[in-house]
Amino acid sequence: MIKRTLFFGNPAYLSTKNNQLVLKYPDFEDEKTIPIEDLGFVVLEHPQITVTNGLLMKLVQNKTAVITCDKQHLPCSFFQPLVGHSEQTERMRHQLNASVPLKKQLWQQTVILKINNQANHFLSRGKNALRLKRYAKNVKSGDFVNEEALAAAFYFQNLFDIKNFSRNQKDIAPNNLLNYGYAILRAIAARALVSSGLLPSVGIFHHNKYNPFCLADDIMEPYRPFVDALVYDIVESGCNIEELNRNIKSSLLMIPAIDVVIDGKQSPLMNAMSRTSASLFDCFEGSRRKILYPEFRSSLQTFTN
């Protein structure tokens, strides 16, 4: 079952009763209730939202990712359970004992899949993907040449019809849309890792000591082109992309439900991420040798302004 994503952009009081999320707005007496078991993500944007501890407890127990936003309306944090799997200790031990050669091989697989997905996204837009395909073929164990960065620079320089566009220009649209989408994607990855009994903070490549989501940043890489495709459609729709309006946010919050193809079968992105995290544990455990990632296809949900 596809879990629902709830977005709260106005002052509200959120509580729980009978395993339901109870929603009440300040100016309305009526209450709305939503089954907690149906929820995968809850996004809290407005600073005047009150959430009871009882609701937070039930959401976390349901493995619902609760995402909070900063003053720029961008996701900045999310709640996760301390215990996400019954065999968590054993699974973390396998993760922490993973050898350096294994991590390098897993990162090589990840980078190749990411660049190939970028290339396939290019092809779906009628763009020349030969250079990206060449980058993918040149990726070695550990990607010590950093083909991933070279491919990303070329990819974003040529994806949007925006002169001199760069991901380094954080204030230039559509970087605001990409940042929002990637933050949602990161939460999806972290949620899946916790559910698989893994530590999101211990990566196979990313290792910044100030980053609590290194492993999430690792496994979300091949998923980024799916966010890029959605942002591309938003840009091409001709709407105002300087600000994240309600329509744009609503579209980006559908990222967990985007259909992707993984292991030859169509699946919602959120479910595919769970399969990716489960396959990663199998690699740590030694029962498989490759991480399971989705392949980019052109049949994606499009944005309607």
C-alpha positions in Angstrom: 0.0 0.0 0.0 1.2 3.5 -0.9 1.5 5.6 2.3 0.0 9.1 2.3 1.9 12.3 2.6 0.3 15.1 4.6 1.4 18.8 4.3 0.5 21.4 6.9 1.2 25.0 5.8 -1.1 26.8 8.2 -1.4 27.1 12.0 -2.9 23.9 13.3 -3.3 21.7 16.4 -2.4 18.0 15.8 -3.2 15.3 18.4 -4.3 11.7 18.4 -7.3 9.6 19.4 -8.1 6.0 18.7 -5.0 5.6 16.5 -6.1 8.5 14.4 -4.4 11.8 13.7 -6.8 14.5 14.8 -6.5 17.8 13.0 -8.0 21.0 14.3 -7.5 24.5 12.8 -7.8 27.6 15.1 -10.6 29.2 13.2 -12.8 26.1 12.8 -14.5 24.0 15.5 -14.7 20.9 13.4 -12.0 18.2 13.7 -10.7 16.0 10.9 -9.3 12.5 11.6 -6.9 10.4 9.5 -5.7 6.9 10.2 -2.1 7.0 11.4 -1.4 3.6 9.7 -2.0 5.2 6.3 0.7 7.8 6.8 4.2 7.7 5.4 5.2 11.3 5.7 4.0 14.3 7.6 5.5 17.7 6.6 5.2 20.5 9.1 5.9 23.9 7.5 4.2 26.6 9.6 5.9 27.7 12.9 2.6 27.9 14.7 1.8 24.2 14.5 1.3 22.4 17.8 1.9 18.6 17.9 1.2 16.5 21.0 3.8 14.1 22.3 1.3 11.3 22.1 0.9 11.9 18.3 4.6 12.0 17.8 5.0 8.7 19.6 2.4 7.0 17.5 3.7 8.4 14.2 7.3 7.2 15.0 6.0 3.8 16.1 4.2 3.6 12.7 7.5 4.5 11.0 6.0 7.7 9.7 8.7 10.3 8.8 7.8 13.6 10.5 9.5 16.4 8.5 9.9 20.0 9.8 10.7 23.1 7.7 12.8 26.2 8.3 12.0 29.9 7.7 12.7 29.4 4.0 10.0 26.7 3.9 12.7 24.0 3.1 12.7 20.7 5.0 15.4 20.9 7.6 14.9 17.9 10.0 12.8 14.8 10.5 12.0 12.4 13.4 13.1 8.8 13.3 12.6 5.9 15.7 15.5 4.7 17.9 14.6 1.1 17.1 13.5 0.5 13.5 14.0 -3.3 13.2 13.8 -6.2 15.5 17.4 -7.3 14.5 18.8 -3.8 14.6 21.9 -4.5 16.7 23.0 -7.4 14.5 22.3 -5.5 11.3 24.3 -2.5 12.5 27.2 -4.8 13.4 27.3 -6.1 9.8 27.2 -2.5 8.5 30.0 -1.3 10.8 32.1 -4.3 9.9 31.8 -3.8 6.2 35.3 -3.8 4.5 36.7 -0.9 2.6 36.9 -2.9 -0.7 33.1 -3.8 -0.3 32.3 -0.1 0.3 34.3 0.9 -2.7 32.5 -1.6 -4.9 29.1 -0.5 -3.6 29.9 3.1 -4.3 31.0 2.2 -7.8 27.7 0.5 -8.4 25.8 3.5 -7.0 27.6 6.0 -9.1 27.2 4.0 -12.3 23.5 3.7 -11.7 23.2 7.4 -11.0 25.0 8.5 -14.1 23.1 6.0 -16.3 19.8 7.3 -14.9 21.0 10.9 -15.6 21.8 9.7 -19.2 18.4 8.1 -19.6 16.7 11.3 -18.3 18.7 13.2 -21.0 17.5 10.7 -23.6 13.9 11.1 -22.5 14.2 14.9 -23.1 15.8 14.4 -26.6 19.3 15.4 -25.3 22.6 13.9 -26.3 23.6 11.4 -23.5 26.9 10.0 -25.1 29.1 12.0 -22.7 27.2 10.8 -19.7 27.3 7.2 -20.9 31.1 7.6 -21.2 31.4 8.9 -17.7 29.4 5.8 -16.4 31.7 3.4 -18.2 34.8 5.0 -16.7 33.7 4.6 -13.1 36.2 2.5 -11.2 36.0 1.0 -7.7 35.6 3.8 -5.2 35.3 6.3 -8.1 38.7 7.7 -7.2 38.7 9.9 -10.4 35.3 11.4 -9.2 33.4 10.7 -12.5 30.3 11.3 -10.4 31.1 15.0 -9.9 32.2 15.4 -13.6 29.0 13.9 -14.8 26.9 16.0 -12.4 28.5 19.2 -13.6 27.9 18.4 -17.3 24.4 17.1 -16.5 23.2 20.3 -14.8 24.9 22.6 -17.2 22.9 21.1 -20.0 19.6 19.9 -18.4 17.7 23.2 -18.2 17.6 25.8 -20.9 19.1 28.4 -18.4 22.3 30.0 -19.4 25.2 29.3 -17.1 23.0 27.3 -14.7 24.9 25.6 -11.9 24.0 23.8 -8.7 26.6 26.0 -6.9 24.2 29.0 -7.4 21.9 28.2 -4.5 19.7 31.2 -4.9 19.1 30.7 -8.6 15.9 28.9 -9.6 15.2 26.0 -10.0 17.8 25.2 -7.3 15.1 26.0 -4.8 12.9 23.3 -6.3 15.7 20.8 -6.5 16.7 21.5 -2.9 13.1 20.9 -1.7 12.8 17.7 -3.7 16.1 16.3 -2.6 15.3 17.0 1.1 12.1 15.0 0.7 14.1 12.2 -1.1 16.7 12.2 1.7 13.9 11.7 4.3 12.6 8.8 2.2 16.0 7.2 2.1 16.6 7.7 5.9 13.2 6.2 6.7 13.9 3.2 4.6 17.4 2.6 6.2 16.0 2.8 9.7 13.3 0.3 8.8 16.0 -2.0 7.5 17.9 -1.7 10.8 20.8 0.3 9.4 22.5 3.5 10.6 21.7 6.4 8.3 24.8 8.3 9.6 27.4 5.7 8.6 27.9 5.9 4.9 29.7 3.8 2.3 31.1 7.0 0.7 29.9 10.1 2.4 31.6 10.5 5.8 31.3 14.1 7.0 31.3 14.1 10.8 28.6 16.8 10.8 26.3 14.9 8.6 23.9 12.5 10.4 22.5 11.1 7.1 25.7 10.0 5.2 24.3 6.6 4.2 21.0 8.2 3.1 22.9 10.6 0.9 24.7 7.6 -0.6 21.7 5.5 -1.6 19.6 8.4 -2.8 22.0 9.3 -5.5 20.5 7.0 -8.3 17.1 8.4 -7.3 18.0 12.0 -7.9 17.1 12.0 -11.6 13.5 11.1 -10.7 13.3 14.4 -8.8 15.2 16.2 -11.6 12.5 15.0 -14.0 9.7 16.3 -11.9 11.5 19.7 -11.5 12.1 19.8 -15.3 8.4 19.4 -15.9 7.6 22.2 -13.5 10.1 24.5 -15.2 8.8 23.6 -18.7 5.2 24.3 -17.5 6.0 28.0 -17.6 4.9 28.7 -14.0 6.7 31.1 -11.7 9.6 29.1 -10.1 11.1 31.9 -8.1 9.0 30.9 -5.1 7.8 27.6 -3.9 4.0 28.1 -4.2 1.4 25.6 -3.1 1.0 23.9 -6.5 4.8 23.3 -6.7 5.0 22.0 -3.2 2.1 19.7 -3.8 3.8 18.3 -6.8 7.1 17.8 -5.1 5.4 16.1 -2.1 4.2 13.4 -4.5 7.8 12.2 -4.9 7.2 9.2 -2.6 4.5 8.0 -4.9 6.3 8.5 -8.2 6.3 5.3 -10.2 9.8 3.8 -10.9 11.0 0.6 -12.4 13.1 -1.6 -10.1 14.1 -5.2 -10.8 12.0 -5.0 -13.9 8.8 -4.2 -12.1 6.9 -0.9 -11.5 6.8 0.4 -7.9 6.2 3.6 -6.0 9.5 5.3 -5.2 9.0 4.9 -1.5 8.6 1.2 -1.8 11.6 1.0 -4.2 13.7 2.8 -1.6 12.8 0.1 0.9 14.0 -2.6 -1.5 17.2 -0.7 -2.0 17.9 -0.4 1.7 17.0 -4.1 2.2 19.4 -5.1 -0.6 22.1 -3.0 0.9 21.9 -4.9 4.1 22.1 -8.1 2.2 25.4 -6.8 0.7 26.7 -6.0 4.2 25.7 -9.4 5.3 27.3 -11.1 2.3 24.2 -12.8 0.9 24.3 -10.6 -2.3 26.8 -8.6 -4.2 24.8 -5.8 -5.8 22.5 -3.1 -4.5 19.1 -3.0 -6.1 18.4 0.4 -7.7 15.6 1.6 -10.0 16.2 2.3 -13.7 15.0 5.6 -15.1 12.1 5.4 -17.5 10.3 8.2 -19.2 6.8 7.3 -17.8 6.8 9.8 -14.9 4.0 11.9 -13.4 4.0 15.3 -14.9 3.3 18.7 -13.3 0.1 20.6 -13.9 0.0 24.2 -13.1 
